[in-house]
Amino acid sequence: MMTVASPGVSLCHFDQESPGKLAAQLSDALKVTVHRVSALPDGNDPCIVVMNKQDHREMAAIEQIRLKQPGRCLMLLMPRLSVPALRWALSHSVTQAYSYPLSALEATELKLQLNEHYHCPSVMQRHTHDKLRQVLDLIEHTFDRPLTLNQLATEVGISHSRLSHLFRKELGIKFSHYLICRRLEAAPALLHEEGLTVAAIAYRLSFSTPSHFCRAFKAHFGLTPSEYKQGAKSGQYSNSYRRYLECRQPQNLRHGIALASLA
């Protein structure tokens, strides 16, 4: 069977230490050659620049690469993605910018972009990743509003059965449990606020009734909202809430899916 050679890519860095781990991360899809930015040779292969301090000196060096090699595909790995940084990258015709270190998902996206023949059967398809990430992002910004699985599935363009399957398979928790736990995560801070009753908090977090909120709080935290409000220490978390907390830690999410607020 005929094999397709991996495309070449230049990996440039400012650090004294060569980014060996990153080169290894990309090596299953790309033929990586590592250079110091100051010693980057001319070429037609894509160039990935790993920024370190993301300061004026590094930006000036990247601007010089663009001036000397205007037609070269240039990608940046930035330790701090921000709107001003992305605008600056866009103004210098940077093809793509990623956060650094690369998550598993971002590494896959980069490899797919640079190698059209790349296939990674051990990683969920990028399209599915994006759908689940979109749903997690929607929940993060609207968890205190009435939400349903069907509503979110329709909004991101995926079937409700597929979305339900993704929550169980990729996060290890049902959608309904995840949503309730996200609401409960916000509850303790509200219980400390002056003048807010338990009932008001229940409705603010879109629980159907105050009794539903109290039951969920007790089930997952081991004490009632009133007991917590009076200063009692939280009991043992439920298995579902512990699993939810694991999902909230990006390094523990399968395949590197990270919530927007934690990324």
Residue, then its C-alpha position, 0 to 999 in steps of 0.5 A: m500500500m502506498t504511504v503518503a509522506s508527512p508534510g514538513v513544518s518548521l517549529c520556531h522558538f525563543d526559549q533556550e530549551s528546544p520545545g521537544k515535547l511539542a515536536a513529539q506531539l505533532s510528529d505523528a502527522l508532521k515532519v517537524t524541524v526545530h529552529r531558533v527564531s533568529a536562525l529560521p531559514d527561508g522556505n515554503d513549509p509552514c512555520i509555527v512560532v512558539m511565543n514565550k514572553q509575548d513581548h515587544r521583542e518577540m512580536a518584532a521578530i515575528e514581524q520580521i519573518r512576515l516582512k522577509q517571507p510574506g507568502r509563508c504560512l505562519m502560525l503562532l502559539m501564544p501563552r496568552l490569547s487575548v483580543p488585542a493579541l489576535r488583532w495583532a496576529l490578524s494584521h500580520s497575516v498570521t494563518q492561525a493562533y492557538s493557546y500554548p501549551l496545546s490541548a489535545l483538541e487544538a493539536t488535532e485541529l492544527k495537524l488536520q489543518l496542515n496535513e489533509h491526510y492525517h487520521c487519528p482514530s483514537v481521538m473523537q472527530r473534530h466536528t463532534h468536539d466542537k459541538l460538545r464544546q459549544v454546548l458546554d459554553l452555552i451552559e456556562h453562560t446560561f445555566d441560570r436560565p431554563l435549558t433543555l437537552n433538545q433546546l441546546a442540541t437544536e442550537v448547535g445543530i446536533s441530534h438530542s440523542r447524540l448530545s446525550h450520548l456525548f455527555r455520558k461517553e465523553l464526560g461520564i455524566k448525564f446532561s441533566h446531572y451536569l446542568i443541576c451541578r452547574r447551578l448548585e456550584a453557584a448556590p453557595a455564593l448566593l446563600h451568603e448574600e444578604g436578603l436572598t431567601v432560599a426560594a429566591i435563590a431557587y428561582r434565580l437558578s431556574f430550579s422548578t420549585p424551592s423544594h426541588f432546589c433543597r432536595a438537590f442541594k441536600a443530595h449533592f452537598g449532604l446538608t440543606p441550604s438552610e443549614y449551609k446558610q446557618g454556617a454548617k459545614s458541607g457534608q460529603y459530595s455525591n458521586s455525581y457532583r464529584r464527577y462534575l468537579e472532575c469535568r470542570q478541570p480541563q486536564n481531566l476532561r477526555h480528549g482535552i475538551a475544556l470549558a470556555s471559562l477555564a480554558 
